[in-house]
Amino acid sequence: MAGKINKVRVPMRERPVDERIKRFVEVPFGYSEDEAIMEASRCLQCPKPFCIEGCPVDINIPGFIKKIVEHKFDEAFFILKKDDAMPAATGRVCPQESQCEAKCVVGKVGDAINIGKLEAFAADWARKNGVKDTFEIVDKPQKIAIIGSGPSAISCAVDLRKMGYNITVFEALHKAGGVLQYGIPEFRLPRDLVDYELKYLEDLGVDLQLNVIIGLHRSFQEIKSEYDAVFLGTGAGAPRFMGIPGEELTGVYSANEFLIRVNLMKSYLFPEYDTPIKVGKHVAVIGSGNVAMDSARSSLRLGAKVSIIYRRTKSESPARAEELHHALDEGIEFMELVNPVRIHEKLNHVHGLEVIKMKLGEPDKSGRPRPIPIEGSEFILEDVDMVIEALGTLPNRLFLDRAPEINRNKWGILQVDENMKTNLDGVYAGGDAISGGATVIRALGEGRIAAKAIDEYLKK
Ligand SMILES: Cc1cc2nc3c(=O)[nH]c(=O)nc-3n(C[C@H](O)[C@H](O)[C@H](O)COP(=O)(O)OP(=O)(O)OC[C@H]3O[C@@H](n4cnc5c(N)ncnc54)[C@H](O)[C@@H]3O)c2cc1C
């Protein structure tokens, strides 16, 4: 059997570095039909497909791949869409290397099947060819309010609407999609395809109300009494800071603020959009997750020299392998085993970043080696004039403070049971609001679990 396995992945063609670092266009070109069929043909169609075990929403991975081999791209798309409301997005942003592809049997002897890129191929093909899945909805009388419009909210809304419930989604911002809209840059996730996948909500008859902040424009208590059930998909949009001297200076951003200005307010398209952003000559990005990579690669495209400052090493970086690879390819400096201790100033503006060298110790609670400061090893990166902190996020207090009756832990992370139910009857939650920050696919999965539980609750 092993002799017959094609161990080598069909390579993904990518936009050349010198071209892409000046623009916010997508980096991988995506598979052509022939390339997709060739890559899909490497799948062994295992009788016990471990790849599905690695997928938080249980996509029938061998099933959709088989349809690609058979040139039935529309059927491949229908299989994907059954369990995943946004396959074009998840195909691009899921950490496949630690999920489905990590379990791929071919991956034990060679390159795992490129499941993510095949998923994106099938979703893109359907969009380009106007293929949509069909549904028949039998309306039910109950009304459900969904707060937020990120991935957890979208999957919950889709499933509940298909069951026949009347759904209203309330979104604080002027565009729906959550992080997919305001956080992840266009060069990873083009907005036309996010908008297309969101249009599905409209097709289903979901009422999407933008520019409504629950807790400010309308109270949670009012929503709860008006609707038969509520889902909270409010995410975790509040940034964390290091707490070092100098963080109040001009030129220090949280990654969220920086990425919202760049992506949602389209500052990268200034002067076409009237929303300029000032980017430093040398930007230091603190952290090494996907958010840090997005901040670093956006700063680079806006003309800065960029250094990633990370207290561990590349091997411990939590970013997706593809993002780290692209960032390094694009010439971003990766400074390992250093941690900021002070931001220096000149005329109230960032003027140098002082860091301390670190060494790795025994694993900590995260399972990664603990970074330990090396006393007396401080030095200053003199020319740093802008700092972006990408250190994780927490749920926003604006909503939490106005809904004190919902149980949360000391960090504001909502507490739910295995069915995503909060302590309040009829109130469910999912996504980053219950994790503090995880992945798109996990959020989609939690939205689905909540939808099922809400249906059972309303049937009673
Ligand atoms: C820059 C960045 C890059 C990322 N990259 C990846 C990646 O590559 N792969 C991956 O899998 N994950 C990635 N993630 C994580 C992923 O995007 C999140 O885990 C996911 O989006 C969480 O989904 P959610 O349903 O909790 O909603 P979110 O996407 O967090 O959206 C929540 C929505 O709720 C709205 N809202 C909040 N409060 C209210 C209120 N009171 N009233 C009305 N609306 C409200 C917000 O405006 C927002 O639109 C990234 C995150 C960021 C920030």
The ligand as a Tripos MOL2 file, in Angstrom:
@<TRIPOS>MOLECULE
LIG
   53    58     1     0     0
SMALL
NO_CHARGES

@<TRIPOS>ATOM
      1 C1         -6.3770   39.4560   13.6680 C.3       1 LIG1
      2 C2         -6.9210   38.0860   13.9560 C.ar      1 LIG1
      3 C3         -6.4900   37.0170   13.2010 C.ar      1 LIG1
      4 C4         -6.9980   35.7490   13.4200 C.ar      1 LIG1
      5 N1         -6.5890   34.7260   12.6340 N.ar      1 LIG1
      6 C5         -7.1700   33.5120   12.7610 C.ar      1 LIG1
      7 C6         -6.8280   32.4500   11.8760 C.ar      1 LIG1
      8 O1         -5.9770   32.5810   11.0120 O.2       1 LIG1
      9 N2         -7.4760   31.2660   12.0270 N.ar      1 LIG1
     10 C7         -8.4400   31.0760   12.9730 C.ar      1 LIG1
     11 O2         -9.0360   30.0020   13.0190 O.2       1 LIG1
     12 N3         -8.7580   32.0530   13.8540 N.ar      1 LIG1
     13 C8         -8.1540   33.2670   13.7640 C.ar      1 LIG1
     14 N4         -8.4840   34.2700   14.6380 N.ar      1 LIG1
     15 C9         -9.4620   33.9870   15.7090 C.3       1 LIG1
     16 C10       -10.8940   33.9830   15.1590 C.3       1 LIG1
     17 O3        -11.0760   35.0070   14.2370 O.3       1 LIG1
     18 C11       -11.8920   34.0830   16.3080 C.3       1 LIG1
     19 O4        -11.6730   32.9880   17.1660 O.3       1 LIG1
     20 C12       -13.3410   34.0660   15.8130 C.3       1 LIG1
     21 O5        -13.5800   35.0950   14.8860 O.3       1 LIG1
     22 C13       -14.2900   34.2080   17.0010 C.3       1 LIG1
     23 O6        -15.5960   34.2160   16.5210 O.3       1 LIG1
     24 P1        -16.8120   34.7640   17.3930 P.3       1 LIG1
     25 O7        -18.0200   34.0940   16.8850 O.co2     1 LIG1
     26 O8        -16.5110   34.7010   18.8300 O.co2     1 LIG1
     27 O9        -17.0090   36.2950   16.9310 O.3       1 LIG1
     28 P2        -16.0040   37.4720   16.5810 P.3       1 LIG1
     29 O10       -15.3680   37.2050   15.2710 O.co2     1 LIG1
     30 O11       -15.1430   37.7900   17.7230 O.co2     1 LIG1
     31 O12       -17.0700   38.6420   16.3870 O.3       1 LIG1
     32 C14       -17.8470   39.1180   17.4540 C.3       1 LIG1
     33 C15       -18.7950   40.1630   16.9080 C.3       1 LIG1
     34 O13       -19.6880   40.5700   17.9310 O.3       1 LIG1
     35 C16       -19.9040   41.9610   17.8420 C.3       1 LIG1
     36 N5        -20.3210   42.4490   19.1590 N.ar      1 LIG1
     37 C17       -19.5990   42.4320   20.2990 C.ar      1 LIG1
     38 N6        -20.3150   42.9550   21.3030 N.ar      1 LIG1
     39 C18       -21.5100   43.3130   20.7770 C.ar      1 LIG1
     40 C19       -22.6800   43.9290   21.3340 C.ar      1 LIG1
     41 N7        -22.7350   44.2670   22.6150 N.pl3     1 LIG1
     42 N8        -23.7200   44.1620   20.5080 N.ar      1 LIG1
     43 C20       -23.6810   43.8160   19.1950 C.ar      1 LIG1
     44 N9        -22.5920   43.2290   18.6230 N.ar      1 LIG1
     45 C21       -21.5280   42.9880   19.4110 C.ar      1 LIG1
     46 C22       -18.5410   42.4960   17.4130 C.3       1 LIG1
     47 O14       -18.6430   43.7820   16.8360 O.3       1 LIG1
     48 C23       -18.0880   41.4270   16.4310 C.3       1 LIG1
     49 O15       -18.4880   41.7330   15.1220 O.3       1 LIG1
     50 C24        -7.9500   35.5460   14.4640 C.ar      1 LIG1
     51 C25        -8.3500   36.6150   15.2770 C.ar      1 LIG1
     52 C26        -7.8510   37.8810   15.0290 C.ar      1 LIG1
     53 C27        -8.2940   39.0320   15.9000 C.3       1 LIG1
@<TRIPOS>BOND
     1     1     2 1
     2     2     3 ar
     3     2    52 ar
     4     3     4 ar
     5     4     5 ar
     6     4    50 ar
     7     5     6 ar
     8     6     7 ar
     9     6    13 1
    10     7     8 2
    11     7     9 ar
    12     9    10 ar
    13    10    11 2
    14    10    12 ar
    15    12    13 ar
    16    13    14 ar
    17    14    15 1
    18    14    50 ar
    19    15    16 1
    20    16    17 1
    21    16    18 1
    22    18    19 1
    23    18    20 1
    24    20    21 1
    25    20    22 1
    26    22    23 1
    27    23    24 1
    28    24    25 2
    29    24    26 1
    30    24    27 1
    31    27    28 1
    32    28    29 2
    33    28    30 1
    34    28    31 1
    35    31    32 1
    36    32    33 1
    37    33    34 1
    38    33    48 1
    39    34    35 1
    40    35    36 1
    41    35    46 1
    42    36    37 ar
    43    36    45 ar
    44    37    38 ar
    45    38    39 ar
    46    39    40 ar
    47    39    45 ar
    48    40    41 1
    49    40    42 ar
    50    42    43 ar
    51    43    44 ar
    52    44    45 ar
    53    46    47 1
    54    46    48 1
    55    48    49 1
    56    50    51 ar
    57    51    52 ar
    58    52    53 1
@<TRIPOS>SUBSTRUCTURE
     1 LIG1         1 GROUP 0 **** ****
